[in-house]
């Protein structure tokens, strides 16, 4: 999920994690709004989320992350 550091992205990420058993790869420059989701043992699904702190405007790693994903949400 690209943009998880924003208001909508952080809430959508939390909803997805709480209602499914999917693993979420959270991508954003900032992680303040989802910090509570990635801290160990803070929520039951903390093991189902991975954070990549990258700037999507100029980071070549984004292409590889998209290729290895089943679904991309912006």
Buried (B, 14 or more C-beta within 10 A) or exposed (E): BBBBBBEEBBEBBBEBBEEEEEEBBBBBEEBEBBEEBBEEEEBEBBEBBEBBEBEBEEBEEBEEBEEEBEEEBE
